[in-house]
Amino acid sequence: MSGAANTNLVERIARVLAGVALSSNAEGSDPSAADEVDRTWCDHTNQALAVLHAIREPDDAGAAAGDAGIWQTMVEASISSAE
């Protein structure tokens, strides 16, 4: 097992944001939003990139748990792969 997902990080975050907006389990009204998420997740790509830009630098707890430089390199790689 490689420890990496098959879907890029920007798409995964965008799908979560679409799901939050659409699903009745979150802020939306659709009790079965999966198909609509599949159709609209791209509309949330800029928001997903904004999330990644916001977390490029770990907070104190994250930095204490691991290598902050590696974290930043990994997040920046995910940003670059989507742009």
C-alpha positions as CSV (number, residue, x, y, z in Angstrom):
1,M,0.0,0.0,0.0
2,S,1.4,3.3,-1.1
3,G,-0.5,5.5,1.4
4,A,-1.6,7.8,-1.4
5,A,-5.1,8.3,-2.8
6,N,-6.0,7.8,-6.4
7,T,-7.9,11.1,-6.6
8,N,-5.9,14.3,-6.4
9,L,-6.3,16.4,-3.2
10,V,-7.9,19.4,-4.9
11,E,-10.6,17.2,-6.3
12,R,-11.2,15.4,-3.0
13,I,-11.6,18.7,-1.2
14,A,-13.8,20.2,-3.9
15,R,-16.0,17.1,-3.7
16,V,-16.3,17.6,0.1
17,L,-17.2,21.2,-0.4
18,A,-19.8,20.3,-3.0
19,G,-21.3,17.7,-0.7
20,V,-21.5,20.1,2.1
21,A,-23.4,22.6,-0.1
22,L,-25.8,20.0,-1.5
23,S,-26.4,17.2,1.0
24,S,-29.1,17.3,3.5
25,N,-26.6,15.7,5.9
26,A,-24.8,19.1,5.9
27,E,-26.0,22.5,4.7
28,G,-28.0,21.4,1.6
29,S,-31.4,19.9,1.0
30,D,-30.6,16.8,-1.2
31,P,-31.0,13.5,0.6
32,S,-29.0,11.8,-2.1
33,A,-26.5,14.3,-3.5
34,A,-23.9,11.9,-4.9
35,D,-24.8,12.4,-8.6
36,E,-25.1,16.2,-8.2
37,V,-21.7,16.2,-6.5
38,D,-20.2,14.3,-9.4
39,R,-21.6,16.9,-11.8
40,T,-20.7,20.1,-9.8
41,W,-17.5,19.4,-7.8
42,C,-15.4,21.3,-10.4
43,D,-17.4,24.5,-9.4
44,H,-15.6,24.2,-6.0
45,T,-12.0,23.9,-7.3
46,N,-11.1,27.5,-6.5
47,Q,-12.4,27.0,-2.9
48,A,-10.4,23.8,-2.6
49,L,-7.2,25.6,-3.7
50,A,-7.9,28.3,-1.2
51,V,-8.1,25.7,1.6
52,L,-4.8,24.2,0.5
53,H,-3.2,27.7,0.4
54,A,-4.5,28.3,3.9
55,I,-2.9,25.1,5.3
56,R,0.5,25.2,3.5
57,E,2.1,26.1,6.8
58,P,1.1,23.9,9.7
59,D,-0.1,25.3,13.0
60,D,2.0,24.7,16.2
61,A,0.3,21.3,16.9
62,G,0.9,20.1,13.3
63,A,4.5,21.3,13.3
64,A,5.2,19.6,16.7
65,A,3.8,16.3,15.3
66,G,6.1,16.1,12.3
67,D,8.4,17.8,9.8
68,A,6.8,21.2,8.8
69,G,9.0,21.5,5.7
70,I,7.8,18.1,4.4
71,W,4.2,19.1,5.1
72,Q,4.7,22.4,3.2
73,T,6.4,20.6,0.2
74,M,3.5,18.1,0.1
75,V,0.8,20.7,0.1
76,E,2.5,22.8,-2.4
77,A,2.9,19.8,-4.7
78,S,-0.8,19.2,-4.5
79,I,-1.5,22.8,-5.4
80,S,0.9,22.7,-8.3
81,S,-0.6,19.5,-9.7
82,A,-4.0,21.1,-9.9
83,E,-3.0,24.4,-11.5
